[in-house]
Amino acid sequence: MAGAEVSEALRNVVRERAKGRCEYCLTSEVLSGIRCQTDHIIPRSRGGMTTADTLCLACAACNGHKHARTHAIDLESGAEAPLAARGVTFGRKKRQEGSR
């Protein structure tokens, strides 16, 4: 998780942009009853910055599973692929808004 370095104002920007949903699995905070965490898409340990564009809202399961990784195995192709949030893969468009 981002820790104390992410201001409450910035956390609120991220939460509002995500509409209260995990930006990895799209689970709603309202439906789960559990508040999501602010996550660095590129982990701080790998040089990730703390800005609205480099943060996402993540449920505890996704944030814990992702940890400090930036890549994972794509289940369809078997190839290593960058992890993505909000349809953006480290600045490159991955999927259309609303598609899953």
N, CA, C and O of each residue as an XYZ file, in Angstrom:
400
protein
N       0.835     -1.178      0.000
C       0.000      0.000      0.000
C       0.875      1.235      0.000
O       2.069      1.159      0.293
N       0.294      2.354     -0.323
C       1.047      3.583     -0.491
C       1.597      4.131      0.815
O       2.637      4.790      0.802
N       0.946      3.887      1.933
C       1.440      4.384      3.205
C       1.152      5.856      3.406
O       0.339      6.440      2.689
N       1.819      6.460      4.381
C       1.558      7.834      4.777
C       2.004      8.858      3.742
O       1.629     10.027      3.839
N       2.792      8.450      2.755
C       3.287      9.407      1.769
C       2.207      9.909      0.816
O       2.398     10.928      0.152
N       1.086      9.216      0.739
C      -0.002      9.644     -0.142
C      -0.978     10.460      0.698
O      -1.562      9.952      1.655
N      -1.150     11.733      0.330
C      -2.021     12.613      1.114
C      -3.476     12.158      1.011
O      -3.866     11.481      0.060
N      -4.254     12.537      1.994
C      -5.688     12.207      1.985
C      -6.367     12.821      0.762
O      -7.260     12.208      0.178
N      -5.952     14.024      0.372
C      -6.527     14.674     -0.813
C      -6.251     13.857     -2.069
O      -7.135     13.688     -2.908
N      -5.024     13.349     -2.202
C      -4.677     12.537     -3.368
C      -5.414     11.202     -3.339
O      -5.860     10.719     -4.379
N      -5.545     10.604     -2.163
C      -6.329      9.361     -2.034
C      -7.771      9.589     -2.505
O      -8.356      8.744     -3.182
N      -8.328     10.739     -2.135
C      -9.699     11.053     -2.539
C      -9.817     11.224     -4.053
O     -10.806     10.795     -4.648
N      -8.818     11.846     -4.680
C      -8.812     11.993     -6.146
C      -8.834     10.615     -6.802
O      -9.607     10.371     -7.728
N      -7.980      9.717     -6.313
C      -7.894      8.366     -6.865
C      -9.221      7.630     -6.654
O      -9.721      6.994     -7.581
N      -9.799      7.706     -5.452
C     -11.062      7.017     -5.136
C     -12.205      7.551     -6.011
O     -13.010      6.769     -6.517
N     -12.278      8.855     -6.190
C     -13.337      9.446     -7.025
C     -13.174      9.034     -8.485
O     -14.159      8.692     -9.139
N     -11.954      9.060     -9.001
C     -11.714      8.665    -10.388
C     -12.121      7.206    -10.605
O     -12.690      6.867    -11.643
N     -11.831      6.349     -9.631
C     -12.138      4.919     -9.738
C     -13.606      4.610     -9.419
O     -14.065      3.481     -9.586
N     -14.321      5.621     -8.963
C     -15.738      5.453     -8.594
C     -15.921      4.349     -7.547
O     -16.895      3.597     -7.567
N     -14.940      4.280     -6.627
C     -15.049      3.333     -5.522
C     -14.912      1.878     -5.925
O     -15.424      0.992     -5.239
N     -14.220      1.619     -7.041
C     -14.016      0.239     -7.512
C     -12.530     -0.064     -7.605
O     -11.724      0.810     -7.923
N     -12.182     -1.303     -7.328
C     -10.809     -1.749     -7.549
C     -10.519     -1.584     -9.039
O     -11.295     -2.042     -9.878
N      -9.413     -0.936     -9.367
C      -9.104     -0.682    -10.773
C      -8.423     -1.872    -11.444
O      -8.070     -1.793    -12.621
N      -8.234     -2.963    -10.721
C      -7.732     -4.197    -11.322
C      -8.896     -5.152    -11.600
O      -9.086     -5.574    -12.741
N      -9.670     -5.495    -10.577
C     -10.747     -6.486    -10.751
C     -12.139     -5.874    -10.831
O     -13.108     -6.576    -11.119
N     -12.248     -4.566    -10.578
C     -13.496     -3.794    -10.651
C     -14.487     -4.091     -9.530
O     -15.657     -3.728     -9.644
N     -14.049     -4.746     -8.446
C     -14.906     -4.979     -7.290
C     -15.277     -3.646     -6.651
O     -14.418     -2.785     -6.459
N     -16.539     -3.479     -6.325
C     -17.036     -2.253     -5.713
C     -16.842     -2.279     -4.201
O     -17.107     -3.289     -3.549
N     -16.377     -1.156     -3.650
C     -16.276     -1.034     -2.192
C     -17.648     -1.186     -1.555
O     -17.776     -1.776     -0.482
N     -18.662     -0.662     -2.205
C     -20.025     -0.715     -1.667
C     -20.500     -2.164     -1.556
O     -21.062     -2.558     -0.534
N     -20.277     -2.951     -2.598
C     -20.723     -4.344     -2.589
C     -19.885     -5.220     -1.665
O     -20.417     -6.119     -1.014
N     -18.583     -4.966     -1.603
C     -17.718     -5.800     -0.762
C     -17.775     -5.386      0.703
O     -17.518     -6.196      1.594
N     -18.113     -4.128      0.948
C     -18.132     -3.628      2.317
C     -16.749     -3.347      2.867
O     -16.596     -3.066      4.056
N     -15.737     -3.420      2.010
C     -14.346     -3.198      2.432
C     -13.747     -2.061      1.612
O     -13.807     -2.072      0.383
N     -13.176     -1.090      2.296
C     -12.563      0.055      1.619
C     -11.302     -0.380      0.867
O     -10.462     -1.095      1.413
N     -11.180      0.053     -0.380
C     -10.001     -0.261     -1.188
C      -8.796      0.554     -0.732
O      -8.933      1.538     -0.006
N      -7.632      0.134     -1.165
C      -6.365      0.767     -0.824
C      -5.841      1.562     -2.016
O      -6.207      1.292     -3.160
N      -4.988      2.535     -1.745
C      -4.324      3.281     -2.807
C      -3.032      2.536     -3.146
O      -2.208      2.284     -2.268
N      -2.860      2.184     -4.425
C      -1.728      1.370     -4.861
C      -0.912      2.113     -5.910
O      -1.469      2.791     -6.774
N       0.391      1.984     -5.834
C       1.275      2.494     -6.888
C       1.267      1.479     -8.027
O       1.638      0.326     -7.810
N       0.858      1.869     -9.232
C       0.840      0.958    -10.372
C       2.251      0.437    -10.607
O       2.453     -0.767    -10.759
N       3.213      1.329    -10.636
C       4.623      0.939    -10.627
C       5.067      1.121     -9.172
O       5.097      2.245     -8.672
N       5.408      0.040     -8.501
C       5.733      0.129     -7.070
C       6.834      1.141     -6.774
O       7.734      1.359     -7.584
N       6.743      1.752     -5.595
C       7.785      2.699     -5.167
C       9.149      2.038     -5.167
O      10.151      2.681     -5.478
N       9.198      0.750     -4.820
C      10.475      0.036     -4.773
C      11.107     -0.109     -6.159
O      12.282     -0.454     -6.284
N      10.311      0.160     -7.198
C      10.818      0.103     -8.574
C      10.801      1.481     -9.227
O      10.820      1.596    -10.452
N      10.764      2.516     -8.408
C      10.849      3.884     -8.915
C       9.524      4.556     -9.186
O       9.498      5.645     -9.759
N       8.412      3.936     -8.790
C       7.089      4.524     -9.013
C       6.922      5.842     -8.279
O       7.338      5.987     -7.129
N       6.313      6.794     -8.955
C       6.079      8.122     -8.387
C       4.727      8.141     -7.667
O       3.908      7.240     -7.846
N       4.504      9.176     -6.852
C       3.257      9.321     -6.119
C       2.484     10.496     -6.696
O       2.529     11.610     -6.174
N       1.767     10.220     -7.797
C       0.910     11.219     -8.444
C      -0.413     10.544     -8.785
O      -0.499      9.316     -8.775
N      -1.431     11.321     -9.083
C      -2.735     10.754     -9.433
C      -2.640      9.808    -10.624
O      -3.368      8.818    -10.690
N      -1.747     10.107    -11.565
C      -1.604      9.268    -12.755
C      -0.877      7.958    -12.493
O      -0.967      7.037    -13.304
N      -0.162      7.852    -11.385
C       0.612      6.643    -11.110
C       0.033      5.833     -9.956
O       0.627      4.848     -9.518
N      -1.128      6.255     -9.470
C      -1.807      5.545     -8.393
C      -3.119      4.970     -8.894
O      -3.717      5.489     -9.836
N      -3.559      3.900     -8.260
C      -4.875      3.351     -8.577
C      -5.511      2.859     -7.285
O      -4.841      2.700     -6.265
N      -6.808      2.622     -7.349
C      -7.534      2.064     -6.226
C      -7.496      0.550     -6.370
O      -7.802      0.028     -7.442
N      -7.130     -0.160     -5.318
C      -7.000     -1.619     -5.388
C      -7.625     -2.262     -4.157
O      -7.424     -1.802     -3.034
N      -8.388     -3.334     -4.380
C      -8.907     -4.091     -3.246
C      -7.718     -4.780     -2.568
O      -6.652     -4.922     -3.166
N      -7.908     -5.197     -1.339
C      -6.813     -5.823     -0.590
C      -6.301     -7.075     -1.289
O      -5.099     -7.340     -1.277
N      -7.193     -7.844     -1.895
C      -6.772     -9.074     -2.579
C      -5.864     -8.755     -3.764
O      -4.798     -9.355     -3.901
N      -6.271     -7.821     -4.619
C      -5.457     -7.468     -5.785
C      -4.144     -6.818     -5.371
O      -3.089     -7.139     -5.917
N      -4.207     -5.904     -4.408
C      -2.998     -5.217     -3.970
C      -2.024     -6.204     -3.335
O      -0.819     -6.123     -3.573
N      -2.529     -7.123     -2.539
C      -1.673     -8.114     -1.903
C      -1.075     -9.086     -2.906
O       0.084     -9.482     -2.786
N      -1.872     -9.466     -3.894
C      -1.383    -10.405     -4.907
C      -0.346     -9.741     -5.815
O       0.656    -10.358     -6.175
N      -0.592     -8.479     -6.183
C       0.326     -7.749     -7.067
C       1.657     -7.493     -6.371
O       2.719     -7.668     -6.969
N       1.601     -7.084     -5.120
C       2.768     -6.747     -4.312
C       3.675     -5.777     -5.077
O       3.217     -4.690     -5.426
N       4.919     -6.112     -5.348
C       5.835     -5.191     -6.030
C       6.065     -5.600     -7.481
O       7.029     -5.163     -8.109
N       5.186     -6.429     -8.005
C       5.372     -6.881     -9.385
C       4.852     -5.843    -10.379
O       3.940     -5.075    -10.074
N       5.435     -5.834    -11.546
C       4.957     -4.982    -12.634
C       4.498     -5.812    -13.821
O       3.851     -5.292    -14.731
N       4.832     -7.118    -13.821
C       4.475     -8.016    -14.919
C       3.930     -9.330    -14.359
O       4.217     -9.704    -13.222
N       3.148    -10.012    -15.170
C       2.615    -11.325    -14.815
C       2.432    -12.122    -16.096
O       2.562    -11.580    -17.194
N       2.134    -13.392    -15.960
C       1.894    -14.240    -17.123
C       0.464    -14.039    -17.604
O      -0.481    -14.189    -16.829
N       0.300    -13.700    -18.882
C      -1.017    -13.553    -19.501
C      -1.605    -14.954    -19.644
O      -0.987    -15.828    -20.251
N      -2.800    -15.170    -19.086
C      -3.395    -16.501    -19.094
C      -3.800    -16.968    -20.489
O      -3.864    -18.171    -20.743
N      -4.073    -16.034    -21.391
C      -4.469    -16.415    -22.753
C      -3.269    -16.768    -23.620
O      -3.291    -17.775    -24.326
N      -2.233    -15.956    -23.574
C      -1.085    -16.171    -24.468
C       0.064    -16.935    -23.815
O       0.892    -17.522    -24.512
N       0.120    -16.933    -22.487
C       1.235    -17.558    -21.794
C       2.481    -16.691    -21.742
O       3.488    -17.080    -21.151
N       2.414    -15.515    -22.360
C       3.555    -14.599    -22.399
C       3.536    -13.667    -21.186
O       2.487    -13.411    -20.594
N       4.719    -13.171    -20.834
C       4.794    -12.173    -19.769
C       4.220    -10.856    -20.291
O       4.522    -10.436    -21.408
N       3.385    -10.209    -19.465
C       2.735     -8.964    -19.877
C       2.726     -7.985    -18.714
O       2.699     -8.405    -17.557
N       2.748     -6.674    -19.000
C       2.670     -5.680    -17.926
C       1.315     -5.741    -17.236
O       0.286     -5.922    -17.886
N       1.321     -5.588    -15.914
C       0.066     -5.483    -15.178
C      -0.604     -4.168    -15.541
O       0.079     -3.201    -15.878
N      -1.917     -4.115    -15.480
C      -2.647     -2.925    -15.895
C      -3.723     -2.569    -14.878
O      -4.220     -3.421    -14.141
N      -4.062     -1.305    -14.860
C      -5.173     -0.800    -14.059
C      -5.878      0.265    -14.874
O      -5.230      0.989    -15.629
N      -7.190      0.377    -14.740
C      -7.993      1.391    -15.445
C      -7.865      1.293    -16.955
O      -8.076      2.296    -17.636
N      -7.536      0.151    -17.507
C      -7.414      0.045    -18.953
C      -6.139      0.647    -19.496
O      -5.984      0.754    -20.712
N      -5.222      1.045    -18.635
C      -3.963      1.634    -19.088
C      -2.813      0.773    -18.592
O      -2.732      0.465    -17.403
N      -1.945      0.392    -19.476
C      -0.759     -0.368    -19.123
C       0.434      0.568    -19.168
O       1.006      0.795    -20.234
N       0.812      1.108    -18.029
C       1.960      2.006    -17.918
C       1.961      3.051    -19.032
O       2.972      3.247    -19.706
N       0.818      3.721    -19.221
C       0.734      4.819    -20.179
C       0.249      4.430    -21.565
O       0.032      5.307    -22.402
N       0.073      3.143    -21.833
C      -0.421      2.718    -23.146
C      -1.835      2.182    -22.990
O      -2.104      1.407    -22.072
N      -2.753      2.590    -23.885
C      -4.134      2.149    -23.790
C      -4.201      0.625    -23.984
O      -3.620      0.085    -24.925
N      -4.909     -0.048    -23.088
C      -5.013     -1.496    -23.179
C      -6.398     -1.944    -23.626
O      -6.523     -2.767    -24.533
N      -7.435     -1.407    -22.998
C      -8.786     -1.812    -23.366
C      -9.694     -0.603    -23.373
O      -9.382      0.414    -22.754
N     -10.787     -0.702    -24.049
C     -11.742      0.395    -24.145
C     -12.469      0.554    -22.822
O     -12.678     -0.435    -22.119
N     -12.860      1.764    -22.465
C     -13.612      2.031    -21.247
C     -14.884      1.195    -21.267
O     -15.601      1.162    -22.267
N     -15.153      0.528    -20.168
C     -16.364     -0.259    -20.052
C     -16.184     -1.708    -20.501
O     -17.045     -2.539    -20.214
N     -15.108     -2.032    -21.188
C     -14.893     -3.411    -21.588
C     -14.143     -4.132    -20.489
O     -13.527     -3.486    -19.642
N     -14.179     -5.414    -20.480
C     -13.535     -6.162    -19.400
C     -12.643     -7.203    -19.984
O     -12.001     -7.950    -19.246
